[in-house]
Amino acid sequence: MARPASPDHHPVPVADEIRRTLAHLAEVERLAQIGSWEWEIAKDVATRSAELYRMFGVDPEDFVVTRDSVLQLVHPDDRARAENATQALARAGAHAGPIQLLVADVVMPGASGWELARRLAESRPDTRVLYVSGYTDDAIVHHGMLEPGLNFLQKPFTPAALARKVRDVLDAS
């Protein structure tokens, strides 16, 4: 499939445009010294950019991605934060009372916010969930990270916006 030609442009096959866009993204990541990754939830496959591997000084051909291998790349001072999903489940399991609300980032280390909520719902089905993310809700739904209609608040948000959204979620029946 190709874009229609304009008087000044020739049609560009979609595959060529995708290759050009990916090359541009790689160059931007290199210049900004940031990496990226995508997760195909349905296939449970994560794809990491070459820049991400370069930043961590690992060879993509030799590096086996596991929870522990990724944690070894995280600065020791930040490792406790990188285990939030696992810690959240452990704390929930140790808590005797009800848990009214889980606030979970859509993309978080250890498990996605959706996976954390799913696992928590096994033992606490009445817990309500508010998802937060720096991505827009349209992007999250479009990429299959969340289902439409779930409680969502886009970052950055003010304390007042968070308080309003929490109240809305807790008041919903």
Disulfide bonds with the S-S distance in Angstrom:
none
